[in-house]
């Protein structure tokens, strides 16, 4: 048995993410540029267009079409949609169905025990939703208001002038493996703006680079989970949302599963695991495959069809991992980029949208009253978020996820006391290390053999993601130093999409397989933006 310490093998952030360069003469000029076309970015754009129709607002999205990179196992609190569209009834929103029943189970390898639903996890009156569908719908509302949406344009770097962010440069397209132009080569595009809003989702490289450049820390480092999800067509409808704890995860790993009804003949099923786990051989994709064979789920899925598969990381650090600053000269961070997810309630979408709306309000005031996006003027956004329901809710649950760092049983007891005391117990911050600083123990494992009926390989899963990446694309994954056979094994288990393989004592990387979950950006090779339209093409997630 050996030990892998991920941080020893991580590459630094590429220095090219921050460019102190004059924008090109043909740069597109906007008032506000939003990087990321998810719920946070689109809510921000809609609020801007409504509040100040004369502003030039643009949204950059790396996927070829809106929603294709959006994934969540989502039960949504509709409060933010109601606030953004006060004249629309719930029936006009792209919901799948209202939650009328719910159940939580503690699972063992052979059985399950239904337990009382924790107060933070109650969802009665919320709605199940496909995040892809929600994002596409929000995009339609934004475009109807005059927002410029640019799908297929990933942002490669921030353009800066002194300490001020003035725009972004997009990724070049049509390069071969050696980064030489092909006959479909596309030059990068520069876009400038008075305010750049970073809505990149989890582990956004531009936000990471800006925080590193400006030395913006947090009380605790952000920690993450990896979620692997499938959408199934099933013979019989599911009448409730299901959450589980326990098996197939080891006792020293934090996480759980869900199964949500998505209308009369579809379910969303998935497994989420905190990336501070200790077993180097833990494989979230394979764990989900094994879980589907459990009696609790086998009968539900039997006779059904796998429609789609995907994976994504989730910020789990909570209140103490929120950056000390969410804005600076010419720049803001919203949604998952800012870590605005409340893990105990399994909610982040409505917080992301609310943060986008708060950002829009601050931007309009700064531009109308001061003519620009100086850091002092955008700081009103920070204050608004700190005083909002977002941070209020996250403060109540501030230590609940952190309570599980020393194991499942102790975590359950501590989380219960925190629920009763509304966060007052234990009276201070539980300190956490970054996920990459947690050592992993290596050992021999038993290969998983899928049956291709209920369980599937990573290769088959990636096919079900609709992955549309060119085979000849240059690698967007920056591998670090001293990659031994054990480290290569760890990456192979970590990645749900089969991007990494151990060959002898070396690492083989298959960049076209990547579905942009960014798990290895947390624990291994860095993820950097790649050619527009690459990656998954989710439709049902």
C-alpha positions as CSV (number, residue, x, y, z in Angstrom):
1,X,0.0,0.0,0.0
2,X,1.3,3.5,-0.9
3,X,0.2,7.1,-0.6
4,X,-0.6,9.7,-3.2
5,X,-0.6,13.3,-2.2
6,X,-2.3,15.1,-5.1
7,X,-0.9,18.6,-4.4
8,X,2.6,17.4,-5.1
9,X,1.7,16.6,-8.7
10,X,-0.4,19.6,-9.7
11,X,0.8,22.0,-12.3
12,X,0.5,25.8,-11.5
13,X,-2.2,27.9,-13.1
14,X,-1.0,29.0,-16.6
15,X,0.3,32.5,-16.6
16,X,-1.4,33.2,-19.9
17,X,-4.8,33.4,-18.1
18,X,-4.0,37.1,-17.3
19,X,-2.8,39.2,-20.3
20,X,-1.6,42.7,-19.8
21,X,-2.1,43.5,-23.5
22,X,-3.8,46.1,-25.5
23,X,-7.0,44.7,-27.1
24,X,-6.9,44.2,-30.8
25,X,-8.1,46.9,-33.1
26,X,-11.1,44.8,-34.2
27,X,-12.2,44.1,-30.6
28,X,-15.9,43.9,-29.9
29,X,-16.9,46.7,-27.5
30,X,-19.7,46.1,-24.9
31,X,-20.8,47.7,-21.7
32,X,-21.1,44.5,-19.8
33,X,-19.6,41.1,-20.8
34,X,-20.7,38.0,-18.9
35,X,-18.5,34.9,-19.2
36,X,-20.7,31.9,-18.9
37,X,-24.2,31.2,-20.1
38,X,-25.6,29.3,-17.1
39,X,-28.4,30.3,-14.7
40,X,-26.2,32.9,-13.0
41,X,-25.0,34.6,-16.1
42,X,-28.3,34.6,-17.9
43,X,-30.2,35.9,-14.8
44,X,-27.6,38.7,-14.7
45,X,-28.1,39.5,-18.4
46,X,-31.9,39.5,-18.1
47,X,-31.9,41.8,-15.1
48,X,-29.4,44.2,-16.9
49,X,-31.5,44.3,-20.0
50,X,-34.6,45.0,-18.1
51,X,-33.1,47.7,-15.8
52,X,-31.0,49.5,-18.5
53,X,-32.1,48.6,-22.0
54,X,-29.5,51.0,-23.5
55,X,-26.6,48.9,-22.2
56,X,-24.7,46.7,-24.6
57,X,-24.7,43.3,-22.8
58,X,-23.0,40.2,-24.1
59,X,-22.8,36.6,-22.9
60,X,-20.0,34.3,-23.9
61,X,-20.7,30.5,-23.7
62,X,-18.1,27.8,-24.4
63,X,-20.7,25.2,-25.5
64,X,-21.8,25.2,-29.1
65,X,-25.4,25.9,-27.9
66,X,-26.9,27.1,-24.6
67,X,-27.5,24.3,-22.1
68,X,-25.1,21.8,-23.7
69,X,-22.7,22.1,-20.8
70,X,-25.3,22.6,-18.1
71,X,-25.7,19.7,-15.7
72,X,-27.4,19.4,-12.3
73,X,-29.5,16.7,-10.6
74,X,-31.9,19.5,-10.0
75,X,-34.7,20.1,-7.7
76,X,-35.1,23.8,-7.9
77,X,-36.5,26.3,-5.4
78,X,-38.6,28.6,-7.7
79,X,-38.1,31.7,-5.7
80,X,-35.5,33.3,-7.9
81,X,-37.4,32.6,-11.1
82,X,-40.5,34.2,-9.5
83,X,-38.4,37.3,-8.6
84,X,-36.9,37.6,-12.1
85,X,-40.2,37.1,-13.9
86,X,-42.8,38.4,-11.4
87,X,-45.6,38.4,-14.1
88,X,-45.2,34.8,-15.0
89,X,-47.0,32.0,-13.2
90,X,-45.1,28.8,-12.3
91,X,-46.9,27.0,-15.1
92,X,-44.9,29.1,-17.7
93,X,-41.5,28.1,-16.3
94,X,-39.7,25.0,-17.8
95,X,-40.3,22.7,-14.9
96,X,-40.7,19.0,-15.2
97,X,-43.0,18.4,-12.2
98,X,-43.8,19.6,-8.7
99,X,-42.3,17.7,-5.7
100,X,-45.2,16.1,-3.9
101,X,-43.4,13.3,-2.1
102,X,-39.9,12.6,-0.8
103,X,-37.9,9.9,1.0
104,X,-34.4,9.6,2.4
105,X,-32.7,6.2,2.9
106,X,-29.6,4.9,4.6
107,X,-28.2,2.2,2.3
108,X,-26.1,-0.8,3.0
109,X,-24.8,-3.2,0.3
110,X,-27.8,-5.5,0.8
111,X,-30.6,-3.3,1.9
112,X,-31.9,0.2,2.9
113,X,-33.5,1.9,5.8
114,X,-35.8,4.8,5.4
115,X,-34.9,7.6,7.8
116,X,-36.6,10.9,8.6
117,X,-36.0,13.6,6.1
118,X,-33.5,16.2,7.5
119,X,-35.0,19.7,7.7
120,X,-32.5,21.1,5.3
121,X,-33.4,18.5,2.6
122,X,-37.2,18.9,2.6
123,X,-38.3,19.8,-1.0
124,X,-42.1,19.7,-0.9
125,X,-43.4,22.4,-3.2
126,X,-40.1,22.7,-5.1
127,X,-39.8,21.5,-8.7
128,X,-37.7,19.0,-10.6
129,X,-36.1,20.5,-13.6
130,X,-33.7,19.8,-16.4
131,X,-31.0,22.4,-16.1
132,X,-30.3,22.2,-19.9
133,X,-33.9,23.1,-20.6
134,X,-34.0,25.9,-18.0
135,X,-30.8,27.4,-19.5
136,X,-32.2,27.3,-23.0
137,X,-35.4,28.9,-21.8
138,X,-33.5,31.7,-20.0
139,X,-31.4,32.2,-23.1
140,X,-34.6,32.8,-25.1
141,X,-35.8,35.4,-22.6
142,X,-32.5,37.1,-22.7
143,X,-32.3,37.3,-26.5
144,X,-35.9,38.7,-26.6
145,X,-34.6,41.6,-24.5
146,X,-31.7,42.3,-26.8
147,X,-28.9,40.5,-25.0
148,X,-26.1,39.4,-27.4
149,X,-25.3,35.7,-26.8
150,X,-22.2,34.2,-28.3
151,X,-22.3,30.4,-28.1
152,X,-19.1,28.5,-29.0
153,X,-16.8,31.2,-27.7
154,X,-14.8,30.1,-24.6
155,X,-12.8,32.8,-22.9
156,X,-9.1,31.9,-22.9
157,X,-7.7,34.8,-20.8
158,X,-8.6,38.1,-19.0
159,X,-7.3,41.3,-20.6
160,X,-6.1,43.7,-18.0
161,X,-4.8,47.3,-17.8
162,X,-2.9,47.8,-14.6
163,X,-5.1,46.3,-11.9
164,X,-8.3,46.7,-13.9
165,X,-10.0,44.0,-16.0
166,X,-10.9,45.4,-19.4
167,X,-12.1,42.4,-21.3
168,X,-11.3,38.8,-22.5
169,X,-9.7,37.0,-25.3
170,X,-11.4,33.9,-26.7
171,X,-9.8,30.6,-27.5
172,X,-8.5,30.1,-31.1
173,X,-10.3,27.4,-33.0
174,X,-9.2,24.9,-35.7
175,X,-5.7,24.1,-34.3
176,X,-4.2,20.6,-34.7
177,X,-2.6,18.6,-31.9
178,X,0.6,20.6,-32.2
179,X,-1.3,23.8,-32.1
180,X,-0.7,24.6,-35.8
181,X,-3.5,26.2,-37.8
182,X,-5.6,24.0,-40.0
183,X,-7.8,25.0,-42.9
184,X,-10.6,25.7,-40.4
185,X,-8.5,27.9,-38.2
186,X,-10.3,30.8,-36.3
187,X,-8.4,33.7,-34.8
188,X,-9.1,34.5,-31.2
189,X,-11.5,37.4,-30.6
190,X,-11.0,40.2,-28.1
191,X,-14.1,41.6,-26.3
192,X,-13.9,44.7,-24.1
193,X,-16.3,45.9,-21.5
194,X,-16.6,48.3,-18.6
195,X,-17.5,45.3,-16.4
196,X,-16.6,41.6,-16.9
197,X,-18.9,39.2,-14.9
198,X,-17.3,35.8,-14.3
199,X,-20.1,33.2,-14.3
200,X,-17.9,30.3,-15.3
201,X,-19.4,27.8,-12.9
202,X,-17.2,25.5,-10.9
203,X,-13.4,25.9,-11.0
204,X,-13.6,28.7,-13.6
205,X,-10.0,29.3,-14.7
206,X,-10.4,33.0,-15.2
207,X,-11.7,33.5,-11.7
208,X,-9.0,31.3,-10.3
209,X,-6.4,33.4,-12.1
210,X,-7.9,36.7,-11.0
211,X,-8.1,35.6,-7.4
212,X,-4.5,34.4,-7.5
213,X,-3.3,37.7,-9.2
214,X,-5.2,39.9,-6.8
215,X,-4.5,37.6,-3.7
216,X,-8.2,37.2,-2.9
217,X,-8.5,34.5,-0.3
218,X,-11.2,33.0,1.9
219,X,-11.4,31.8,5.5
220,X,-11.3,28.2,4.2
221,X,-10.2,26.9,0.8
222,X,-13.0,25.9,-1.5
223,X,-13.6,22.2,-1.5
224,X,-15.5,20.3,-4.1
225,X,-17.5,17.2,-4.9
226,X,-17.9,15.2,-8.1
227,X,-21.3,14.3,-9.3
228,X,-22.0,11.6,-12.0
229,X,-25.5,11.6,-13.4
230,X,-27.7,9.6,-15.7
231,X,-31.1,10.2,-17.2
232,X,-33.2,7.1,-17.8
233,X,-36.5,6.4,-19.6
234,X,-38.3,4.0,-17.2
235,X,-41.4,1.8,-17.6
236,X,-43.2,3.0,-14.4
237,X,-43.3,6.6,-13.0
238,X,-41.6,7.5,-9.8
239,X,-43.8,9.3,-7.3
240,X,-41.2,11.0,-5.1
241,X,-37.7,12.4,-4.9
242,X,-35.2,10.0,-3.3
243,X,-32.0,10.8,-1.5
244,X,-29.6,8.3,0.0
245,X,-26.6,8.2,2.4
246,X,-24.2,5.4,3.0
247,X,-23.3,2.6,0.6
248,X,-21.7,2.5,-2.0
249,X,-19.4,5.0,-0.4
250,X,-16.8,4.2,2.2
251,X,-17.5,5.6,5.7
252,X,-14.7,8.2,5.4
253,X,-16.2,9.7,2.2
254,X,-18.8,12.4,2.2
255,X,-21.6,12.1,-0.3
256,X,-24.9,10.5,-1.3
257,X,-27.2,9.8,-4.2
258,X,-30.4,11.0,-5.7
259,X,-33.2,9.8,-7.9
260,X,-35.7,12.4,-9.1
261,X,-38.8,12.0,-11.2
262,X,-38.6,14.0,-14.4
263,X,-42.1,13.5,-15.7
264,X,-44.1,10.3,-16.2
265,X,-41.4,8.3,-17.9
266,X,-38.0,9.7,-17.0
267,X,-35.8,9.9,-13.9
268,X,-32.5,11.6,-13.1
269,X,-30.2,9.4,-11.0
270,X,-26.8,10.2,-9.7
271,X,-24.1,10.0,-7.1
272,X,-22.1,12.9,-5.5
273,X,-18.8,12.3,-3.6
274,X,-16.7,14.9,-1.8
275,X,-13.2,15.1,-3.4
276,X,-11.5,15.0,0.0
277,X,-12.0,11.2,0.1
278,X,-9.0,9.0,1.2
279,X,-9.1,5.9,-1.1
280,X,-7.1,6.5,-4.3
281,X,-9.1,3.7,-6.0
282,X,-12.5,5.3,-5.4
283,X,-14.2,5.7,-8.7
284,X,-17.4,7.7,-8.7
285,X,-18.6,6.5,-12.1
286,X,-18.1,2.8,-11.2
287,X,-19.7,3.5,-7.8
288,X,-22.9,4.8,-9.5
289,X,-22.9,1.7,-11.8
290,X,-22.8,-0.6,-8.7
291,X,-25.4,1.5,-7.0
292,X,-27.9,0.9,-9.8
293,X,-27.8,-2.8,-9.1
294,X,-29.0,-2.2,-5.5
295,X,-32.6,-3.4,-4.8
296,X,-33.7,0.2,-4.1
297,X,-32.9,1.2,-7.7
298,X,-32.8,-2.0,-9.8
299,X,-36.5,-2.5,-9.9
300,X,-37.1,1.1,-10.9
301,X,-34.6,1.0,-13.8
302,X,-35.2,-2.6,-14.9
303,X,-36.6,-2.6,-18.5
304,X,-35.6,1.1,-18.9
305,X,-33.2,2.8,-21.2
306,X,-30.2,5.0,-20.5
307,X,-30.8,8.2,-22.4
308,X,-27.9,10.5,-21.3
309,X,-24.9,10.6,-19.0
310,X,-22.8,13.4,-17.5
311,X,-20.5,14.6,-14.8
312,X,-19.7,17.9,-13.0
313,X,-17.9,19.2,-10.0
314,X,-19.8,21.2,-7.3
315,X,-18.4,23.7,-4.8
316,X,-19.0,22.4,-1.3
317,X,-17.0,24.7,1.0
318,X,-20.0,26.8,2.0
319,X,-20.0,30.0,4.0
320,X,-16.3,29.9,5.1
321,X,-15.1,29.3,1.5
322,X,-16.8,32.4,0.0
323,X,-14.0,34.7,-1.3
324,X,-13.3,37.7,0.8
325,X,-14.0,39.8,-2.2
326,X,-16.5,39.0,-5.0
327,X,-15.6,42.1,-7.1
328,X,-12.7,44.3,-8.1
329,X,-11.8,46.8,-10.8
330,X,-13.9,45.9,-13.7
331,X,-14.8,42.4,-12.6
332,X,-17.3,40.4,-10.6
333,X,-17.8,36.7,-9.6
334,X,-21.3,35.2,-9.4
335,X,-22.9,31.8,-8.9
336,X,-20.8,28.6,-8.6
337,X,-17.8,30.7,-9.5
338,X,-18.2,32.4,-6.2
339,X,-19.0,29.1,-4.4
340,X,-22.6,30.1,-3.6
341,X,-24.0,26.6,-3.0
342,X,-25.7,25.4,0.2
343,X,-24.7,21.7,0.5
344,X,-27.0,20.7,3.3
345,X,-30.1,21.8,1.4
346,X,-28.6,20.5,-1.9
347,X,-29.4,23.9,-3.5
348,X,-27.4,26.3,-5.7
349,X,-29.4,27.2,-8.8
350,X,-31.6,29.9,-7.2
351,X,-28.7,31.3,-5.3
352,X,-26.7,31.5,-8.5
353,X,-29.6,33.4,-10.2
354,X,-30.1,35.7,-7.2
355,X,-26.3,36.6,-7.2
356,X,-26.6,37.4,-10.9
357,X,-29.5,39.7,-10.3
358,X,-27.7,41.4,-7.4
359,X,-24.7,41.9,-9.6
360,X,-26.8,43.4,-12.3
361,X,-28.3,45.9,-9.9
362,X,-24.8,47.0,-8.7
363,X,-23.5,47.3,-12.3
364,X,-26.4,49.5,-13.4
365,X,-25.8,51.8,-10.4
366,X,-22.1,52.0,-11.0
367,X,-22.4,52.7,-14.7
368,X,-25.3,55.2,-14.4
369,X,-23.8,57.1,-11.4
370,X,-20.1,56.8,-12.0
371,X,-19.8,55.9,-15.7
372,X,-17.6,52.9,-15.1
373,X,-16.9,49.7,-13.2
374,X,-14.3,50.7,-10.7
375,X,-13.7,48.4,-7.7
376,X,-15.1,50.9,-5.2
377,X,-18.3,51.2,-7.1
378,X,-18.8,47.5,-7.7
379,X,-18.2,46.8,-4.0
380,X,-22.0,47.4,-3.5
381,X,-22.4,43.9,-5.0
382,X,-20.3,42.4,-2.2
383,X,-22.4,44.2,0.4
384,X,-25.6,43.1,-1.2
385,X,-24.6,39.4,-1.3
386,X,-23.4,39.5,2.3
387,X,-26.8,40.9,3.3
388,X,-28.9,38.6,1.1
389,X,-30.7,35.4,1.7
390,X,-27.9,33.6,0.0
391,X,-25.3,34.3,2.7
392,X,-27.9,34.2,5.4
393,X,-28.9,30.6,4.5
394,X,-25.2,29.6,4.1
395,X,-24.3,31.1,7.5
396,X,-26.9,28.9,9.2
397,X,-25.4,25.8,7.7
398,X,-21.8,27.1,7.8
399,X,-20.2,24.0,9.4
400,X,-22.5,21.2,8.3
401,X,-20.5,19.9,5.4
402,X,-17.2,20.6,7.2
403,X,-18.4,18.4,10.1
404,X,-17.9,15.3,8.0
405,X,-14.2,15.7,7.5
406,X,-13.4,13.2,10.2
407,X,-15.9,10.5,9.1
408,X,-19.6,9.8,8.5
409,X,-20.9,8.8,11.9
410,X,-19.4,11.8,13.8
411,X,-20.5,14.1,11.0
412,X,-24.1,13.0,11.3
413,X,-24.1,13.6,15.0
414,X,-22.5,17.1,14.6
415,X,-24.8,18.0,11.7
416,X,-27.8,17.1,13.9
417,X,-26.6,19.4,16.7
418,X,-26.0,22.2,14.1
419,X,-29.5,21.8,12.8
420,X,-31.0,22.0,16.2
421,X,-28.9,25.1,17.2
422,X,-29.3,26.8,13.7
423,X,-25.5,26.7,13.3
424,X,-24.5,27.9,16.8
425,X,-22.8,24.6,17.6
426,X,-19.8,24.2,17.7
427,X,-19.3,27.9,18.1
428,X,-16.6,28.6,15.6
429,X,-15.2,27.7,12.2
430,X,-14.2,24.2,11.4
431,X,-10.9,24.5,9.5
432,X,-10.5,22.6,6.3
433,X,-7.6,21.8,4.0
434,X,-7.8,22.0,0.2
435,X,-8.9,18.7,-1.4
436,X,-5.5,18.3,-3.1
437,X,-3.8,18.3,0.3
438,X,-5.7,15.1,1.5
439,X,-3.4,12.0,1.1
440,X,-4.9,9.0,-0.8
441,X,-4.1,5.4,0.1
442,X,-3.4,3.1,-2.9
443,X,-4.3,-0.6,-3.0
444,X,-5.2,-3.3,-5.4
445,X,-8.8,-3.1,-6.6
446,X,-11.2,-5.4,-8.4
447,X,-12.0,-4.3,-12.0
448,X,-15.6,-3.5,-12.6
449,X,-17.3,-5.3,-15.5
450,X,-20.4,-3.6,-16.8
451,X,-23.4,-5.7,-18.0
452,X,-24.4,-3.1,-20.7
453,X,-28.0,-3.4,-19.6
454,X,-28.1,-1.5,-16.3
455,X,-24.4,-0.7,-16.0
456,X,-22.0,0.8,-18.5
457,X,-18.3,1.5,-19.1
458,X,-16.8,5.0,-19.2
459,X,-16.4,4.8,-22.9
460,X,-20.1,4.1,-23.4
461,X,-21.0,6.8,-20.8
462,X,-19.0,9.4,-22.7
463,X,-20.9,8.5,-25.9
464,X,-24.2,9.1,-24.0
465,X,-22.9,12.6,-23.1
466,X,-23.1,13.5,-26.8
467,X,-19.4,14.4,-26.7
468,X,-18.6,16.3,-29.9
469,X,-14.8,17.0,-29.5
470,X,-12.5,16.6,-32.5
471,X,-10.0,13.8,-32.2
472,X,-7.3,16.1,-33.4
473,X,-7.9,18.8,-30.8
474,X,-4.8,20.1,-29.0
475,X,-4.7,19.0,-25.3
476,X,-6.3,21.5,-22.9
477,X,-5.1,19.5,-19.9
478,X,-1.9,20.6,-18.2
479,X,-0.2,17.6,-16.5
480,X,2.0,18.3,-13.5
481,X,5.3,16.8,-12.4
482,X,6.5,13.4,-11.2
483,X,3.6,11.3,-12.4
484,X,4.2,7.8,-11.2
485,X,2.2,4.7,-11.9
486,X,0.3,5.1,-8.6
487,X,-0.6,8.7,-9.5
488,X,-1.7,7.7,-13.0
489,X,-3.9,5.0,-11.4
490,X,-5.4,7.7,-9.1
491,X,-6.2,10.0,-12.1
492,X,-7.8,7.1,-14.0
493,X,-10.1,6.3,-11.1
494,X,-10.8,10.0,-10.4
495,X,-11.8,10.9,-14.0
496,X,-15.4,9.7,-14.8
497,X,-14.8,10.0,-18.6
498,X,-11.8,7.8,-19.2
499,X,-9.5,10.7,-20.1
500,X,-6.6,9.2,-18.1
501,X,-5.1,5.8,-18.4
502,X,-2.2,4.1,-16.8
503,X,0.1,2.4,-19.3
504,X,2.9,0.6,-17.4
505,X,4.2,3.3,-15.0
506,X,3.3,6.2,-17.2
507,X,0.2,8.3,-17.8
508,X,-1.7,8.4,-21.1
509,X,-4.1,11.4,-21.7
510,X,-7.1,11.2,-24.0
511,X,-8.2,14.9,-24.2
512,X,-11.1,14.4,-26.6
513,X,-12.9,12.2,-24.0
514,X,-13.2,15.2,-21.5
515,X,-16.7,16.3,-20.5
516,X,-15.4,19.4,-18.6
517,X,-16.3,18.1,-15.2
518,X,-13.0,19.6,-13.9
519,X,-12.5,16.9,-11.2
520,X,-8.8,16.7,-12.1
521,X,-8.5,20.5,-12.0
522,X,-9.2,20.0,-8.3
523,X,-6.9,17.1,-7.7
524,X,-4.7,16.6,-10.8
525,X,-4.0,18.0,-14.3
526,X,-5.3,21.5,-14.8
527,X,-8.3,22.1,-17.1
528,X,-7.9,25.1,-19.5
529,X,-10.5,26.4,-22.0
530,X,-10.5,24.6,-25.3
531,X,-12.0,25.1,-28.8
532,X,-15.6,26.4,-28.8
533,X,-18.3,23.7,-29.0
534,X,-16.0,21.0,-27.7
535,X,-17.1,18.6,-24.9
536,X,-20.6,17.3,-24.1
537,X,-23.8,18.1,-25.8
538,X,-26.3,17.6,-22.9
539,X,-30.0,17.8,-23.8
540,X,-31.8,16.3,-20.8
541,X,-29.5,17.1,-17.9
